[in-house]
């Protein structure tokens, strides 16, 4: 581990009663695998289960915070704000602000390939860290961390609604982030057909997220058709009645 855990605890604002769970949150599977190959079975564990738990804790705390901050907001609006706050892009920024990459335990191969700056590794470690804080200090400790490092920077940069409005001018990006947040396959786009004269073509583009979610839309450019198709799938994913009936 390149950096001392004391520095991370100071940045978080709380010491850990159980340092081992903090180390585990920062341990990538490549490190455990490498230790097993070189030294035999190792007692250390990677952060994958903690990442799974941290994702759930984060989702709950973000939902709770948004309901308290916006008691009159409709469900759809809250869902859009939550999708932004739990997106890989936003969590990556939070992980970078904490400098989590400096504390990761990586295998040599992952280290050499730039693992300390990889978006996926940093986001997974941040979620694992949230789980570690929850297990070590309880839900209120996790709430304070999430409020300070995930929610508060939105208010600092701009109002949450304005932030979301800026993001949602690009529904392709919004759909990609929502798919990441829900652990769905990444959207795939295909041009279904082109019709009309060369100077005034109409394009039909299909977007598909896994097997269940798909939509087609027309536009005078491929880009506009893709945006329309992405918007339809995005809004369907946010509609709880549609999800329940899928």
Buried (B, 14 or more C-beta within 10 A) or exposed (E): BEBEBEEBBEEBEEEBEEEEBBBBBBBBBBBBBBBEEEEEEBEEBBBBEBBEBBBEBBBBBBBEBBEEEBEEBEEEBBBBBBBBBBBBBBBBBBBBEBBBBBBBBBBEEBBEEEBBEBEEBBBBBBBBBBBBBBBBBEEEBBBBBBEEBBBEBBEEEEEBEEBBEEBBEBBBBBBBBBBBBEEBEEBEBEEEEEEEEEEEEEBBBBBBBEEEBBBBBBBEEBEBBBBBBBBBBBBBBBBEEEEEEE
